Amino acid sequence: MLTSELYGLTLAATGLLSILFILLFYLLVRKAFSIRERNQIEIEKKQYEEPIFTFLVDGQLKRGVTPSTFTQKKAVEELLAKFAGLLEGEQEKKRIFELAQIHLSDFYRIRLKSRKWSDRMNALFHIEDFKIRSLEGNIISLFEKKKITRDEAIHVLRILAAFQSKEIYSLLLDRFNSLSTYEYRNILTRLDENHFDQFVLGFNKCGIPMQSAILDVMGTERKLKYVSFIESVFRAYSGEIKIRALKTLGEIGYVKDIDLYLPLCKSAKWEERMMAAKLIGVLRERKGIPDLKALLHDSNWWVRSQAGQSIKSFSDGEKVLQSILETSSDTFARDMAWEWLHKGD
């Protein structure tokens, strides 16, 4: 009985060692193959570097660049990526994109169909960097894959936005309507004005995260053309979107009539009081100074801090803060006045 058990254990140990040796052999072979491939790519890069650089600088190829193998295409890819980071001229960039279109589009078209997630994502990154617009249809076809990951989907949407694809509006509204505000913002910032305005016109059809992203992009770009629209959103909506609209107006730094916003200084919502304080400071609206003094005594720290910052933005703001520091009976108001008086010292 004991002998048979020892025999069984010996067989199991022998089998395990065999598997480990096979795995080790596989890893060694794979490592050797990887080193060999890397060396070959470096050899190909030395061959292509001079003619590619010459073409990028003066537009002429002294020797042909016709990569056909995997290592040759990787060499061209790495060289173009390197020069894209070094050369800043518009003409040089245009020539980089031209070479990528000619020599790498088929390479990426194949890799987009790969079963390996890393191959597909790598292809997407380079298609975006090299602006290979001819692959737009192939990129859209990724959505037909049942197992497309969220990361892939978001990256595809980013590329389509950068390419100003006519599909981007319907894709975001109908198919990908559950992304975060950050993800929508990252996509929408890539659109030109005409494509972005599609989302402005369809604002009421969007969910809150996309509406928030649309307003954020308007604030970031600080374009006065959107002020009337933002003010209409402020009047028509409530909750988060109303606050976002107010924040966007503050970032743009313009409203048609400040009197419409001064009552917010007495709002029951601290977010609205804070944004009203910010708006008064951004606009340097002197009629709002009494409201700012009152808000410096607010029960909410964020409101007090914004009121202090806005007061300091006026030419005589430090005098106002000094007066509050010396005369107010509110400890919190005095502390905030002192903080902003010494901010930046």
C-alpha positions in Angstrom: 0.0 0.0 0.0 2.7 2.4 1.0 4.8 1.4 -2.0 2.0 2.2 -4.4 1.4 5.6 -2.8 5.1 6.4 -3.1 5.0 5.3 -6.7 2.0 7.5 -7.4 3.7 10.5 -5.8 6.8 9.9 -7.8 4.8 9.9 -11.0 3.0 13.1 -10.0 6.3 14.8 -9.1 7.9 13.6 -12.4 4.9 14.9 -14.4 5.0 18.3 -12.6 8.7 18.6 -13.3 8.1 17.8 -16.9 5.5 20.5 -17.2 7.8 23.0 -15.5 10.6 22.1 -17.9 8.3 22.4 -20.9 7.1 25.8 -19.7 10.7 27.0 -19.0 11.7 25.8 -22.5 8.7 27.7 -24.0 9.6 30.9 -22.2 13.2 30.6 -23.2 12.3 30.1 -26.9 9.8 32.9 -26.8 12.4 35.2 -25.2 15.0 34.3 -27.8 12.4 34.9 -30.6 11.5 38.3 -29.0 15.2 39.3 -28.8 15.8 38.2 -32.4 12.7 40.2 -33.6 13.8 43.3 -31.7 17.3 43.1 -33.2 15.8 42.8 -36.7 13.6 45.8 -36.1 16.7 47.8 -35.1 18.4 46.7 -38.2 15.5 47.8 -40.4 15.3 51.1 -38.6 18.9 51.9 -39.5 18.0 51.1 -43.1 14.9 53.4 -43.2 15.9 56.2 -40.9 17.9 58.3 -43.4 15.5 58.1 -46.3 12.4 58.7 -44.1 14.0 61.7 -42.4 15.1 63.2 -45.8 11.5 62.8 -47.1 10.0 64.5 -44.0 12.4 67.4 -44.3 12.5 68.1 -48.0 9.7 65.9 -49.5 11.9 63.7 -51.6 12.8 60.0 -51.1 16.3 59.2 -52.2 15.8 55.5 -51.6 12.5 53.6 -51.7 10.7 52.9 -48.4 8.7 49.8 -49.2 8.2 47.8 -45.9 6.6 44.4 -46.5 7.5 42.2 -43.5 6.2 42.6 -39.9 9.6 43.8 -38.7 10.0 46.3 -41.5 6.5 47.8 -40.8 7.3 48.0 -37.0 10.5 49.8 -37.9 8.7 52.3 -40.0 6.0 52.7 -37.3 8.6 53.4 -34.6 10.5 55.8 -36.8 7.4 57.8 -37.7 6.4 57.9 -34.0 9.9 59.1 -33.1 9.9 61.9 -35.7 6.3 62.9 -34.8 7.6 63.7 -31.4 10.7 65.6 -32.7 9.4 67.6 -35.7 6.9 70.3 -35.1 6.4 71.8 -38.5 3.0 71.4 -40.2 4.5 70.2 -43.4 6.6 67.6 -41.7 3.6 66.4 -39.7 1.6 66.1 -42.9 4.4 64.0 -44.5 4.5 61.7 -41.5 0.7 61.1 -41.8 1.2 60.5 -45.6 3.8 57.8 -45.1 1.7 56.2 -42.4 -1.3 56.1 -44.7 0.7 54.6 -47.5 2.8 52.0 -45.6 0.9 51.2 -42.4 -2.8 51.3 -43.2 -3.0 47.7 -44.3 -0.9 46.7 -41.3 -3.4 48.3 -38.9 -6.4 47.0 -40.8 -5.2 43.5 -40.2 -4.4 44.2 -36.5 -7.8 45.6 -35.9 -9.2 42.1 -36.6 -6.8 40.4 -34.2 -8.1 38.3 -31.4 -5.6 39.9 -29.1 -6.9 43.0 -27.2 -3.4 44.4 -27.1 -2.9 44.3 -30.9 -6.3 46.0 -31.4 -5.6 48.8 -28.9 -2.1 49.3 -30.2 -3.5 49.7 -33.7 -6.1 52.2 -32.4 -3.5 54.3 -30.7 -1.4 54.6 -33.8 -4.3 55.2 -36.1 -5.2 58.1 -33.9 -1.7 59.5 -33.7 -1.1 59.1 -37.5 -4.6 60.3 -38.4 -5.2 57.4 -40.8 -8.7 58.5 -41.8 -9.0 55.8 -44.5 -9.6 53.3 -41.7 -12.7 54.9 -40.3 -14.9 52.2 -41.7 -12.7 49.5 -40.2 -12.8 51.2 -36.9 -16.5 51.5 -36.9 -16.7 47.7 -37.7 -15.2 47.0 -34.3 -18.6 47.9 -32.8 -19.9 44.7 -34.5 -17.7 42.6 -32.3 -19.6 41.0 -29.5 -16.7 41.1 -27.1 -15.5 44.7 -27.7 -14.2 46.1 -24.4 -15.3 49.4 -22.9 -11.8 50.8 -23.4 -11.9 49.9 -27.1 -15.3 51.5 -27.5 -14.3 54.7 -25.9 -11.0 54.9 -27.9 -13.0 54.3 -31.1 -15.4 57.1 -30.2 -12.4 59.4 -29.5 -10.9 58.6 -32.9 -14.2 59.1 -34.7 -14.7 62.4 -33.0 -11.2 63.5 -34.1 -12.0 62.4 -37.6 -15.2 64.4 -37.5 -17.2 61.3 -38.4 -20.8 61.8 -39.4 -21.6 58.7 -37.3 -20.5 60.2 -33.9 -23.7 61.9 -33.1 -26.0 58.9 -33.5 -23.5 56.6 -31.8 -23.3 58.7 -28.7 -27.0 59.4 -28.5 -28.4 56.0 -29.4 -25.8 53.4 -28.6 -23.3 54.8 -26.1 -25.6 56.8 -23.8 -24.2 55.5 -20.5 -20.7 56.9 -20.4 -19.4 59.2 -17.7 -19.2 63.0 -18.0 -15.4 62.7 -18.1 -15.6 60.2 -21.0 -18.1 62.3 -22.9 -16.0 65.4 -22.4 -12.9 63.6 -23.7 -14.7 62.7 -26.8 -16.6 66.0 -27.4 -13.4 68.2 -27.1 -12.2 66.6 -30.3 -15.1 67.8 -32.4 -15.0 70.9 -34.7 -17.6 73.6 -34.2 -20.1 72.2 -36.7 -20.1 68.7 -35.3 -20.2 70.0 -31.7 -23.2 72.2 -32.5 -25.2 69.0 -33.4 -25.0 68.1 -29.7 -26.0 71.6 -28.7 -29.1 71.4 -30.9 -29.9 67.9 -29.5 -29.1 68.9 -25.9 -32.6 68.1 -24.5 -32.2 64.5 -25.9 -29.0 63.9 -24.0 -28.6 62.3 -20.6 -27.3 64.3 -17.6 -23.7 63.1 -18.0 -23.6 64.2 -21.7 -25.3 67.5 -21.0 -22.8 68.2 -18.3 -20.0 67.4 -20.7 -21.4 69.7 -23.4 -21.5 72.6 -20.8 -18.0 71.8 -19.6 -16.6 72.0 -23.2 -18.4 75.3 -23.7 -16.8 76.6 -20.5 -13.3 75.3 -21.5 -13.5 77.0 -24.9 -14.9 80.2 -23.5 -16.9 81.1 -26.6 -19.4 83.9 -26.2 -21.6 82.5 -29.0 -22.9 79.9 -26.5 -23.9 82.4 -23.7 -27.5 82.8 -24.8 -27.9 79.0 -25.0 -26.3 78.5 -21.6 -28.5 81.1 -20.0 -31.5 79.3 -21.5 -30.3 76.1 -19.9 -29.9 77.8 -16.6 -33.5 79.1 -16.7 -35.0 75.8 -18.0 -33.2 73.2 -15.9 -32.8 72.5 -12.2 -30.4 70.6 -10.0 -27.0 69.5 -11.4 -27.5 70.9 -14.9 -28.5 74.3 -13.6 -25.4 74.4 -11.4 -23.2 73.3 -14.4 -24.7 76.1 -16.5 -23.9 78.7 -13.9 -20.4 77.3 -13.6 -20.0 77.6 -17.3 -21.1 81.2 -17.4 -18.5 81.9 -14.7 -15.8 80.3 -16.8 -16.8 82.2 -19.9 -16.9 85.4 -17.8 -20.0 87.0 -19.3 -23.8 87.3 -18.7 -26.3 89.6 -20.3 -27.8 90.8 -17.0 -26.1 90.2 -13.6 -29.4 91.2 -11.8 -30.8 87.9 -12.9 -28.1 86.0 -10.9 -27.7 88.2 -7.7 -30.8 86.5 -6.0 -28.8 83.3 -6.1 -26.7 84.7 -3.3 -29.7 83.9 -1.0 -30.4 80.5 -2.5 -31.1 77.6 -0.2 -28.5 75.5 -2.2 -24.9 76.2 -1.2 -23.7 75.3 -4.7 -25.8 78.1 -6.2 -24.6 80.6 -3.6 -21.0 79.6 -4.3 -21.3 79.9 -8.1 -23.1 83.2 -7.7 -20.2 84.5 -5.6 -17.8 83.3 -8.3 -19.8 84.9 -11.1 -19.7 88.3 -9.3 -16.0 88.1 -8.9 -15.3 87.0 -12.5 -17.5 89.9 -13.8 -16.0 92.4 -11.2 -19.6 93.5 -10.7 -19.5 96.1 -7.9 -23.2 96.0 -7.2 -22.6 92.4 -6.0 -20.1 93.4 -3.3 -22.7 93.7 -0.5 -23.8 90.2 -1.4 -20.2 89.0 -1.2 -19.8 90.5 2.2 -22.9 88.6 3.4 -21.6 85.4 1.8 -18.4 85.7 3.7 -20.5 85.0 6.7 -22.1 81.9 5.1 -22.4 78.7 7.1 -20.7 76.8 4.3 -16.9 76.9 4.0 -16.8 76.6 0.2 -19.2 79.6 -0.1 -17.1 81.7 2.3 -13.9 80.8 0.5 -15.3 81.8 -2.9 -16.8 85.0 -1.5 -13.3 85.9 -0.1 -11.6 85.1 -3.4 -14.2 87.2 -5.3 -13.9 90.2 -2.9 -10.1 90.1 -3.3 -10.4 90.3 -7.1 -11.7 93.9 -6.9 -9.3 96.8 -6.8 -10.3 97.7 -3.3 -10.9 94.1 -2.3 -8.2 94.0 0.4 -9.7 97.1 2.1 -13.1 95.3 2.2 -11.5 92.2 3.7 -9.6 94.2 6.2 -12.8 96.0 7.3 -14.5 92.6 7.8 -11.5 91.3 9.7 -11.6 94.3 12.1 -15.3 94.7 12.6 -17.2 91.4 12.1 -18.3 89.5 15.1 -18.4 86.2 13.1 -15.2 84.2 13.8 -15.5 82.2 10.6 -15.9 85.4 8.5 -12.9 86.9 10.1 -10.8 83.8 9.6 -11.7 83.7 5.9 -11.0 87.4 5.5 -7.6 86.9 7.1 -6.9 83.9 4.9 -7.6 85.8 1.6 -5.7 88.9 2.8 -2.6 86.7 3.2 -3.2 84.4 0.3 -0.1 84.5 -2.0 2.1 86.3 0.6 
